[in-house]
């Protein structure tokens, strides 16, 4: 079986880390629970877009990302059962030098050929897509069970 796995807020908690970073950087008091959508500009209305997205291009930000230990545990078990696992992430290519090492260092059974970057997950075909955003599960060729 081909298993496609999202990264942000699926194998690691990007939202909480991002909110924490912006709170520290700009002396704010926003809760991750205040984030209602993927467009962080809707939550951090007091900041310019460049300031909001800046952490995504800072190595120290990515160094603070915490991997979900259950993701490592269960994806490793799926790999041991000979399922083919691909990480599929919608990201700016400038953040790849930070994201790819996180994946490779924490999921030793994955090689860089199993990392796909796209803003169009609906074009990627697999048997299962594990994703935190339900719209990525609709209208594509991946079976949803």
C-alpha atoms as a printed R data frame, in Angstrom:
    type eleno elety resid chain resno       x      y      z
1   ATOM     1    CA   UNK     A     1   0.000  0.000  0.000
2   ATOM     2    CA   UNK     A     2   1.210  3.537 -0.756
3   ATOM     3    CA   UNK     A     3   0.704  5.800  2.256
4   ATOM     4    CA   UNK     A     4   0.977  9.566  1.804
5   ATOM     5    CA   UNK     A     5   1.669 11.521  4.996
6   ATOM     6    CA   UNK     A     6   1.360 15.261  5.517
7   ATOM     7    CA   UNK     A     7   3.994 16.965  7.698
8   ATOM     8    CA   UNK     A     8   2.720 20.234  9.171
9   ATOM     9    CA   UNK     A     9   0.384 19.632 12.115
10  ATOM    10    CA   UNK     A    10   0.358 15.917 11.327
11  ATOM    11    CA   UNK     A    11   3.797 14.541 12.192
12  ATOM    12    CA   UNK     A    12   4.812 17.731 14.012
13  ATOM    13    CA   UNK     A    13   2.926 20.584 15.681
14  ATOM    14    CA   UNK     A    14   3.676 23.520 13.407
15  ATOM    15    CA   UNK     A    15   0.792 25.714 14.571
16  ATOM    16    CA   UNK     A    16   1.695 25.785 18.276
17  ATOM    17    CA   UNK     A    17   5.359 26.316 17.548
18  ATOM    18    CA   UNK     A    18   4.594 29.130 15.104
19  ATOM    19    CA   UNK     A    19   2.233 30.883 17.515
20  ATOM    20    CA   UNK     A    20   4.751 30.543 20.334
21  ATOM    21    CA   UNK     A    21   7.519 31.965 18.141
22  ATOM    22    CA   UNK     A    22   5.433 34.977 17.066
23  ATOM    23    CA   UNK     A    23   4.281 35.612 20.632
24  ATOM    24    CA   UNK     A    24   7.889 35.664 21.833
25  ATOM    25    CA   UNK     A    25   9.164 37.710 18.928
26  ATOM    26    CA   UNK     A    26   6.487 40.419 19.070
27  ATOM    27    CA   UNK     A    27   5.391 40.296 22.716
28  ATOM    28    CA   UNK     A    28   1.917 38.970 21.940
29  ATOM    29    CA   UNK     A    29  -0.434 36.652 23.801
30  ATOM    30    CA   UNK     A    30  -2.188 34.584 21.138
31  ATOM    31    CA   UNK     A    31  -3.249 31.025 21.885
32  ATOM    32    CA   UNK     A    32  -2.901 28.263 19.277
33  ATOM    33    CA   UNK     A    33  -6.633 27.742 19.891
34  ATOM    34    CA   UNK     A    34  -7.219 31.204 18.404
35  ATOM    35    CA   UNK     A    35  -5.978 29.990 15.013
36  ATOM    36    CA   UNK     A    36  -9.063 29.075 12.966
37  ATOM    37    CA   UNK     A    37  -7.570 28.584  9.499
38  ATOM    38    CA   UNK     A    38  -4.323 28.049  7.617
39  ATOM    39    CA   UNK     A    39  -3.993 31.743  6.807
40  ATOM    40    CA   UNK     A    40  -2.111 32.989  9.871
41  ATOM    41    CA   UNK     A    41  -2.681 36.584  8.737
42  ATOM    42    CA   UNK     A    42  -6.305 36.141  9.851
43  ATOM    43    CA   UNK     A    43  -5.175 35.483 13.440
44  ATOM    44    CA   UNK     A    44  -2.169 37.783 13.625
45  ATOM    45    CA   UNK     A    45  -3.936 40.804 12.137
46  ATOM    46    CA   UNK     A    46  -1.661 43.165 14.097
47  ATOM    47    CA   UNK     A    47   1.421 41.962 12.171
48  ATOM    48    CA   UNK     A    48   2.524 42.428  8.592
49  ATOM    49    CA   UNK     A    49   2.468 39.299  6.436
50  ATOM    50    CA   UNK     A    50   6.282 39.294  6.109
51  ATOM    51    CA   UNK     A    51   6.667 39.193  9.902
52  ATOM    52    CA   UNK     A    52   4.141 36.385 10.241
53  ATOM    53    CA   UNK     A    53   5.800 34.128  7.674
54  ATOM    54    CA   UNK     A    54   9.410 34.989  8.536
55  ATOM    55    CA   UNK     A    55   9.862 32.106 11.042
56  ATOM    56    CA   UNK     A    56   9.250 29.566  8.267
57  ATOM    57    CA   UNK     A    57  12.573 30.627  6.752
58  ATOM    58    CA   UNK     A    58  14.619 30.638  9.968
59  ATOM    59    CA   UNK     A    59  16.642 27.567 10.937
60  ATOM    60    CA   UNK     A    60  16.189 28.191 14.688
61  ATOM    61    CA   UNK     A    61  12.432 28.067 14.243
62  ATOM    62    CA   UNK     A    62  12.615 24.624 12.620
63  ATOM    63    CA   UNK     A    63  15.063 23.486 15.299
64  ATOM    64    CA   UNK     A    64  12.275 24.089 17.829
65  ATOM    65    CA   UNK     A    65   9.754 21.850 16.017
66  ATOM    66    CA   UNK     A    66   8.781 18.774 18.020
67  ATOM    67    CA   UNK     A    67   8.030 15.510 16.245
68  ATOM    68    CA   UNK     A    68   4.971 13.596 17.396
69  ATOM    69    CA   UNK     A    69   6.498 10.384 18.854
70  ATOM    70    CA   UNK     A    70   3.392  8.418 17.857
71  ATOM    71    CA   UNK     A    71   3.988  9.403 14.231
72  ATOM    72    CA   UNK     A    72   7.447  7.845 14.363
73  ATOM    73    CA   UNK     A    73   6.159  4.756 16.148
74  ATOM    74    CA   UNK     A    74   3.199  4.009 13.879
75  ATOM    75    CA   UNK     A    75   4.769  4.986 10.571
76  ATOM    76    CA   UNK     A    76   7.732  2.786 11.450
77  ATOM    77    CA   UNK     A    77   5.343 -0.126 12.061
78  ATOM    78    CA   UNK     A    78   3.634  0.493  8.728
79  ATOM    79    CA   UNK     A    79   7.022  0.572  7.006
80  ATOM    80    CA   UNK     A    80   7.990 -2.729  8.677
81  ATOM    81    CA   UNK     A    81   4.835 -4.234  7.144
82  ATOM    82    CA   UNK     A    82   6.233 -3.236  3.717
83  ATOM    83    CA   UNK     A    83   3.956 -0.282  3.101
84  ATOM    84    CA   UNK     A    84   5.567  2.432  1.001
85  ATOM    85    CA   UNK     A    85   5.493  5.766  2.825
86  ATOM    86    CA   UNK     A    86   5.830  9.160  1.178
87  ATOM    87    CA   UNK     A    87   5.808 12.478  3.006
88  ATOM    88    CA   UNK     A    88   3.785 15.040  1.053
89  ATOM    89    CA   UNK     A    89   4.100 18.644  2.163
90  ATOM    90    CA   UNK     A    90   2.705 21.883  0.861
91  ATOM    91    CA   UNK     A    91   5.515 24.310  1.512
92  ATOM    92    CA   UNK     A    92   7.597 27.094  0.086
93  ATOM    93    CA   UNK     A    93  10.736 25.599 -1.454
94  ATOM    94    CA   UNK     A    94  12.867 27.941  0.707
95  ATOM    95    CA   UNK     A    95  11.826 26.018  3.833
96  ATOM    96    CA   UNK     A    96  12.898 22.648  2.398
97  ATOM    97    CA   UNK     A    97  16.492 22.889  3.697
98  ATOM    98    CA   UNK     A    98  14.948 22.897  7.190
99  ATOM    99    CA   UNK     A    99  12.048 20.478  6.773
100 ATOM   100    CA   UNK     A   100  13.803 17.700  4.877
101 ATOM   101    CA   UNK     A   101  16.488 17.091  7.550
102 ATOM   102    CA   UNK     A   102  13.784 16.907 10.232
103 ATOM   103    CA   UNK     A   103  12.066 14.149  8.275
104 ATOM   104    CA   UNK     A   104  15.264 12.267  7.455
105 ATOM   105    CA   UNK     A   105  16.650 12.530 10.997
106 ATOM   106    CA   UNK     A   106  13.460 11.335 12.687
107 ATOM   107    CA   UNK     A   107  12.196  8.776 10.193
108 ATOM   108    CA   UNK     A   108  15.315  6.728  9.441
109 ATOM   109    CA   UNK     A   109  13.384  4.416  7.103
110 ATOM   110    CA   UNK     A   110  12.592  7.302  4.732
111 ATOM   111    CA   UNK     A   111  14.968  8.462  2.036
112 ATOM   112    CA   UNK     A   112  14.805 11.818  0.281
113 ATOM   113    CA   UNK     A   113  13.164 10.201 -2.753
114 ATOM   114    CA   UNK     A   114  10.083  9.696 -0.576
115 ATOM   115    CA   UNK     A   115   9.522 13.392  0.119
116 ATOM   116    CA   UNK     A   116   7.138 15.201 -2.213
117 ATOM   117    CA   UNK     A   117   6.587 18.953 -2.199
118 ATOM   118    CA   UNK     A   118   3.420 20.253 -3.813
119 ATOM   119    CA   UNK     A   119   0.676 22.792 -3.353
120 ATOM   120    CA   UNK     A   120  -1.636 20.364 -5.188
121 ATOM   121    CA   UNK     A   121  -1.965 17.240 -3.047
122 ATOM   122    CA   UNK     A   122  -4.964 16.292 -5.157
123 ATOM   123    CA   UNK     A   123  -2.532 15.434 -7.974
124 ATOM   124    CA   UNK     A   124  -0.582 12.900 -5.893
125 ATOM   125    CA   UNK     A   125  -1.915  9.344 -6.117
126 ATOM   126    CA   UNK     A   126  -1.716  6.896 -3.230
127 ATOM   127    CA   UNK     A   127  -3.865  4.407 -1.366
128 ATOM   128    CA   UNK     A   128  -4.147  6.451  1.843
129 ATOM   129    CA   UNK     A   129  -3.518 10.103  2.693
130 ATOM   130    CA   UNK     A   130  -2.922 11.028  6.333
131 ATOM   131    CA   UNK     A   131  -3.557 14.755  6.619
132 ATOM   132    CA   UNK     A   132  -4.918 17.214  9.175
133 ATOM   133    CA   UNK     A   133  -6.813 19.265  6.564
134 ATOM   134    CA   UNK     A   134  -9.914 17.452  5.348
135 ATOM   135    CA   UNK     A   135 -10.087 19.306  2.017
136 ATOM   136    CA   UNK     A   136  -6.833 17.592  1.022
137 ATOM   137    CA   UNK     A   137  -8.761 14.321  1.298
138 ATOM   138    CA   UNK     A   138 -11.500 15.391 -1.109
139 ATOM   139    CA   UNK     A   139 -11.579 15.452 -4.867
140 ATOM   140    CA   UNK     A   140  -8.396 13.543 -5.567
141 ATOM   141    CA   UNK     A   141  -7.317 10.057 -6.553
142 ATOM   142    CA   UNK     A   142  -6.487  8.912 -3.037
143 ATOM   143    CA   UNK     A   143  -9.016  6.509 -1.572
144 ATOM   144    CA   UNK     A   144 -10.586  7.794  1.628
145 ATOM   145    CA   UNK     A   145 -11.748  5.035  3.948
